[in-house]
Amino acid sequence: MSFVAKARRIPISPYKMRLIVDVIRGKNVKHALDWLDTYAVKRAVPLRKMVASAAANAKHLSNFEPSDLVIKDIRVDEGSMSRYFKAGAMGRSNIYRKRFCHMSIIVEPLAKKGE
């Protein structure tokens, strides 16, 4: 049994978010939540909310605690992109791109030894 949570249109570049996601991939949910609490970067806040949401889904639907869950799959995809122009040198216009990302996570219970 697996439990899913998604977060869409997060105003952080997917390239920057994947650096944090690679650290918690495959870890225990409780360990990931503790690590994200202590990681003092603004980018970790939406990721922590999404992991907590997946753990809450598991608790609500099947009474699993975060210590009983493991992150099976976590994905960061590119979302929409806002393009705008600002003045550059010698009257030229420079294009700026504000990137957004979509995230999804799948958590499932730990496999017992013997299953």
Secondary structure, DSSP 8 states (H G I E B T S, - for coil): --EEEEEEEESS-HHHHHHHHHHHTTSBHHHHHHHHHH---TTHHHHHHHHHHHHHHHHHHH---GGGEEEEEEEEEEEEEEEEEEE-GGG-EEEEEEEEEEEEEEEEE---TT-
